[in-house]
Amino acid sequence: MVLNIDRHKQIIERLHERGVSLGMISRTLKKSKSHVTATCQGRTKSALVENEIARQLDCEPSDLWPERYQTTREGRS
């Protein structure tokens, strides 16, 4: 996993602009705040958390964490 604190800060800022916090997301999902934070920072993966953060920001998880959603085209022409 790639730890990306700058991106984490940007996501937090965007969420705050919409009146949303990671704590609110953790309560909505019934997940620990540390789990939500770790996912946002890139220390762990959670499709549930990534999808909820992206939903709150009206985007796709791949827009926020492109390296997690890269597809390989090996063997294809």
N, C-alpha and C positions, 0 to 999 in steps of 0.2 A: 504494500500500500504506500501511496505517496502522500506524505504530510504536506499540506499546502495552507499555511496560516494566512497568507495574503488573500487567497480565495475565500477562506473561511470568514475573514473580516468583511469582505465584500458581500458575501451572502447574508451575514448578520445585519449589515447596514441596509441592504435591500429589504430584508424581512422587517426591520424596525420602521422603515419608511411606510410599510403597510400595516403597522401596528401589531406585528407578530413577533414572538420571541421563540427561541429554542425550547424554553420552558413550557410555553403554550403547546408547542408541537409534541413535546414529550408527554404532556398530560392527555392530549387528544389521542395519541397512539398507545397510551399506557406503557410507555417505555421509559427507562431512566434518562434523565437529562444528560448524564455522562455518555450514554450510548448514542443519543442524538448528536451531541457535540463531537464525539469521536467519528461518527459517520460524516458529519459536515466537514471536519478537518481532513478527512481522507485516511484516518488511522484504521478504519474498519468499513466494511460494506454492509448496507442494509437497504434492499430495494424498497421496503416499506417506508423507511425514513427518507430516502432520496426522493421517492415519489411524492411524499407529503410536502417536503421543502419545495420541490419544483411546482407542485400544485399551488402552493401559497404564492409563488412568484410568477404564476401564469407562464411557465415554460416547461421544457422537457428535462428530465434528469441528465440527459446527454449534453444539454446546453451548459449545465453547471459542472459536470464531471466528465468531460469528453473522453479522457483516457480510460474510464471505466466501461465505456460503451463502444470502444473501437472494434470494428469488425475486421477480420483478416480476410484477404481475398486469395489466399494461397490455393493453388490448384485450380483456380478459375482464370479464364482468359478474358 
